[in-house]
């Protein structure tokens, strides 16, 4: 089943996406959500979603930019599907939409990071099926 992918642009859209985002980012409480979305989208990011039953069944957030290493790129920050909608292909549809957007807009590459655990196996399968390659390790120093 293919549903229309929408770009979140209103407060109503952002609220529709909240539960799907919180499924991936459980530390993002209701109190923090609206300000976090506002700051995130103000920083060269776009939120897209697939709606079912008046909420986002699946949501993706990606940034766009240019740097010396990647050139003109897109980086997928968040990709989440509500548990009750998993297995319908919505995450794959969002990835396809982002890849098509990147190509149409002249971006050189699309990147993402994904955590490593057994719970992420389905996500990794999706990324590999969409022709993403494992190209590096990601390091972080939390301050």
C-alpha positions in Angstrom: 0.0 0.0 0.0 1.4 3.4 -1.0 0.3 6.5 0.7 1.1 10.1 0.0 4.3 11.4 1.6 3.8 14.9 3.1 6.2 17.5 4.2 5.5 18.6 7.8 5.1 22.4 7.8 2.5 23.3 10.3 2.0 22.8 14.1 -0.7 20.3 13.3 1.7 18.3 11.1 4.4 18.4 13.8 1.9 17.1 16.4 0.9 14.3 14.1 4.5 13.2 13.9 5.2 13.4 17.6 4.4 9.8 18.6 6.5 8.3 15.7 9.4 10.5 16.6 9.1 9.6 20.3 9.1 5.9 19.4 12.7 6.4 18.1 13.6 9.2 20.5 11.9 8.2 23.8 13.9 10.9 25.8 12.1 13.6 23.8 9.2 14.1 26.2 6.0 16.0 25.3 7.4 19.0 27.2 10.6 19.1 25.0 9.1 18.0 21.7 7.8 21.2 20.2 10.9 23.3 20.9 13.2 20.5 19.7 11.3 20.3 16.4 11.4 24.0 15.9 15.2 24.2 16.5 15.8 21.1 14.4 13.8 22.3 11.4 15.4 25.8 11.6 18.8 24.1 11.1 18.5 23.0 7.4 16.2 20.0 8.0 13.0 18.7 6.5 10.4 16.4 8.2 8.3 14.1 5.9 5.7 11.7 7.0 3.1 9.1 5.9 -0.3 9.7 7.6 -2.8 7.0 8.6 -5.7 7.6 11.0 -4.9 11.3 11.4 -1.3 10.7 12.7 2.1 10.0 11.2 2.4 6.2 10.8 6.0 6.8 9.7 8.3 9.9 9.7 11.7 10.9 8.4 13.8 13.9 9.2 16.8 14.8 7.1 19.3 17.6 6.9 20.8 19.1 3.8 24.1 20.8 3.4 27.5 21.1 1.8 30.9 20.3 3.2 34.4 19.7 2.0 34.2 15.9 2.6 30.8 15.1 1.1 30.1 18.0 -1.2 26.4 18.6 -1.5 24.7 16.0 0.7 21.6 14.8 2.6 21.9 13.1 6.0 18.9 11.2 7.3 18.7 12.0 11.1 15.5 10.1 12.0 13.5 7.4 10.4 10.7 5.9 12.5 7.6 3.8 12.0 5.0 3.3 14.7 5.0 -0.4 15.8 1.4 -1.0 14.7 2.3 0.1 11.1 5.6 -1.8 10.7 5.8 -4.2 7.8 3.8 -2.1 5.4 6.8 -0.6 3.6 6.4 2.9 4.9 10.0 3.4 5.9 11.1 2.2 2.5 8.7 4.6 0.8 10.2 7.5 2.9 13.7 6.5 2.0 12.8 6.3 -1.7 11.2 9.8 -1.5 14.3 11.2 0.2 16.6 9.6 -2.4 14.4 10.9 -5.3 14.4 14.4 -3.6 18.2 14.3 -3.3 18.6 13.3 -7.0 16.1 15.9 -8.2 17.8 18.7 -6.1 21.3 17.8 -7.2 22.7 16.3 -4.0 25.8 14.1 -4.4 25.2 11.7 -1.5 22.6 10.5 1.1 24.0 9.4 4.4 22.7 8.0 7.6 23.9 6.3 10.8 22.2 3.4 12.5 22.7 2.0 15.9 24.1 -1.6 16.1 21.9 -4.0 18.0 19.7 -7.0 17.3 16.7 -4.7 17.4 18.1 -2.7 14.4 18.3 -5.8 12.1 15.2 -4.9 10.1 16.4 -1.3 9.7 19.8 -2.5 8.5 18.2 -4.8 6.0 16.2 -1.9 4.6 19.3 0.3 4.2 21.2 -2.4 2.5 18.3 -3.2 0.2 18.2 0.5 -0.7 21.8 0.3 -1.8 23.4 2.1 1.2 26.9 0.9 1.9 28.7 0.6 5.3 31.6 3.1 4.8 32.8 4.1 8.2 32.6 3.9 12.0 31.0 6.8 13.8 32.7 8.0 16.9 31.3 10.3 19.6 32.7 12.1 22.7 29.8 13.1 25.0 30.7 16.2 27.0 
